[in-house]
Amino acid sequence: MSILAPIMKNIAVIGSGTMGNGIAHTFAQFGYSVHIIDTSEANLQKGITTISKNLDRQVGKGIISAPDKPNILNNITTHTDLKSGVEQVDLVVEAATENIDLKLKIFKELDQFCKPQAILASNTSSISITKIASVTKRASQVIGMHFMNPVPVMKLVEVIKGYATSDMRSACF
Ligand SMILES: NC(=O)c1ccc[n+]([C@@H]2O[C@H](COP(=O)([O-])OP(=O)(O)OC[C@H]3O[C@@H](n4cnc5c(N)ncnc54)[C@H](O)[C@@H]3O)[C@@H](O)[C@H]2O)c1
């Protein structure tokens, strides 16, 4: 993950469920500023509670130190408003519910709200990245980033190209 550091600082994660809170946890652990977006404060609070418990587990195992925990949590901010959560970020990892209409709607909005140079990634397990990219005006900057569960434990991430994904951009990873 540290290979992202020279070019990316701010990451947004859409969805604070099983995968979203794990993805946010992992980016925050490695020093990125993370914005989590979900549909309600209650969902966001549930995600943060899970991250906090999983950080405690990492402290218990000696993976991080006790003072690391508040620093990692301080790297995370939460939003119910998509625009405010994504407008400053360099990379979005969408991990919302696996539903094609929902993801197409989210990517249309991401394309509107994100900086032109931002990269948009989906953690989808089954939906075509080409299809998702087609609703944006930046198909060359849309990728799949398929994390494994539980994210803070699993080191593998599959990076998936769509039909129009630029080789130059994907090479940045
Ligand atoms: N669970 C796994 O093992 C696993 C593994 C790899 C990939 N995936 C993929 O990751 C994605 C998320 O899966 P999950 O298991 O974390 O689901 P989940 O149901 O645990 O979490 C989904 C979250 O998305 C939120 N959400 C729904 N609509 C939203 C919107 N418009 N804006 C913001 N947030 C919204 C929900 O409130 C929920 O908190 C899916 O695409 C799934 O296919 C899951």
The ligand as an SDF file (V2000), in Angstrom:
LIG
                    3D

 44 48  0  0  0  0  0  0  0  0999 V2000
  -18.3370   -9.7370    1.8900 N   0  0  0  0  0  0  0  0  0  0  0  0
  -17.3280  -10.2590    1.1790 C   0  0  0  0  0  0  0  0  0  0  0  0
  -16.6910  -11.2740    1.5640 O   0  0  0  0  0  0  0  0  0  0  0  0
  -16.8930   -9.5910   -0.0920 C   0  0  0  0  0  0  0  0  0  0  0  0
  -15.6430   -9.9130   -0.6410 C   0  0  0  0  0  0  0  0  0  0  0  0
  -15.1960   -9.2440   -1.7770 C   0  0  0  0  0  0  0  0  0  0  0  0
  -16.0190   -8.2750   -2.3600 C   0  0  0  0  0  0  0  0  0  0  0  0
  -17.2490   -7.9990   -1.8330 N   0  0  0  0  0  0  0  0  0  0  0  0
  -18.0370   -6.9260   -2.4660 C   0  0  0  0  0  0  0  0  0  0  0  0
  -17.9230   -5.7600   -1.6440 O   0  0  0  0  0  0  0  0  0  0  0  0
  -19.1140   -4.9620   -1.7540 C   0  0  0  0  0  0  0  0  0  0  0  0
  -19.6750   -4.7160   -0.3690 C   0  0  0  0  0  0  0  0  0  0  0  0
  -19.9920   -5.9610    0.2230 O   0  0  0  0  0  0  0  0  0  0  0  0
  -20.1870   -6.1030    1.8090 P   0  0  0  0  0  0  0  0  0  0  0  0
  -20.1360   -7.5580    2.0900 O   0  0  0  0  0  0  0  0  0  0  0  0
  -19.2720   -5.1660    2.5170 O   0  0  0  0  0  0  0  0  0  0  0  0
  -21.7030   -5.5750    1.9670 O   0  0  0  0  0  0  0  0  0  0  0  0
  -22.4170   -5.0240    3.2850 P   0  0  0  0  0  0  0  0  0  0  0  0
  -23.8640   -5.2890    3.0860 O   0  0  0  0  0  0  0  0  0  0  0  0
  -21.7500   -5.5540    4.5170 O   0  0  0  0  0  0  0  0  0  0  0  0
  -22.1350   -3.4520    3.2390 O   0  0  0  0  0  0  0  0  0  0  0  0
  -22.6590   -2.6260    2.2410 C   0  0  0  0  0  0  0  0  0  0  0  0
  -22.7510   -1.2260    2.7990 C   0  0  0  0  0  0  0  0  0  0  0  0
  -23.0610   -0.3420    1.7190 O   0  0  0  0  0  0  0  0  0  0  0  0
  -23.9170    0.6460    2.2500 C   0  0  0  0  0  0  0  0  0  0  0  0
  -24.6090    1.3490    1.1690 N   0  0  0  0  0  0  0  0  0  0  0  0
  -25.6990    0.9670    0.4570 C   0  0  0  0  0  0  0  0  0  0  0  0
  -26.0410    1.9420   -0.4280 N   0  0  0  0  0  0  0  0  0  0  0  0
  -25.1360    2.9510   -0.2680 C   0  0  0  0  0  0  0  0  0  0  0  0
  -24.9720    4.2320   -0.8680 C   0  0  0  0  0  0  0  0  0  0  0  0
  -25.7980    4.6850   -1.8240 N   0  0  0  0  0  0  0  0  0  0  0  0
  -23.9560    5.0180   -0.4450 N   0  0  0  0  0  0  0  0  0  0  0  0
  -23.1110    4.5850    0.5260 C   0  0  0  0  0  0  0  0  0  0  0  0
  -23.2190    3.3830    1.1440 N   0  0  0  0  0  0  0  0  0  0  0  0
  -24.2340    2.5860    0.7470 C   0  0  0  0  0  0  0  0  0  0  0  0
  -24.8620   -0.1340    3.1760 C   0  0  0  0  0  0  0  0  0  0  0  0
  -25.5540    0.7250    4.0720 O   0  0  0  0  0  0  0  0  0  0  0  0
  -23.8480   -1.0520    3.8720 C   0  0  0  0  0  0  0  0  0  0  0  0
  -23.2990   -0.4420    5.0370 O   0  0  0  0  0  0  0  0  0  0  0  0
  -20.0420   -5.7260   -2.6940 C   0  0  0  0  0  0  0  0  0  0  0  0
  -19.8860   -5.2200   -3.9900 O   0  0  0  0  0  0  0  0  0  0  0  0
  -19.5240   -7.1650   -2.6090 C   0  0  0  0  0  0  0  0  0  0  0  0
  -19.8070   -7.9160   -3.7640 O   0  0  0  0  0  0  0  0  0  0  0  0
  -17.6940   -8.6110   -0.7080 C   0  0  0  0  0  0  0  0  0  0  0  0
  1  2  1  0
  2  3  2  0
  2  4  1  0
  4  5  1  0
  4 44  2  0
  5  6  2  0
  6  7  1  0
  7  8  2  0
  8  9  1  0
  8 44  1  0
  9 10  1  0
  9 42  1  0
 10 11  1  0
 11 12  1  0
 11 40  1  0
 12 13  1  0
 13 14  1  0
 14 15  2  0
 14 16  1  0
 14 17  1  0
 17 18  1  0
 18 19  2  0
 18 20  1  0
 18 21  1  0
 21 22  1  0
 22 23  1  0
 23 24  1  0
 23 38  1  0
 24 25  1  0
 25 26  1  0
 25 36  1  0
 26 27  1  0
 26 35  1  0
 27 28  2  0
 28 29  1  0
 29 30  1  0
 29 35  2  0
 30 31  1  0
 30 32  2  0
 32 33  1  0
 33 34  2  0
 34 35  1  0
 36 37  1  0
 36 38  1  0
 38 39  1  0
 40 41  1  0
 40 42  1  0
 42 43  1  0
M  CHG  2   8   1  16  -1
M  END
$$$$
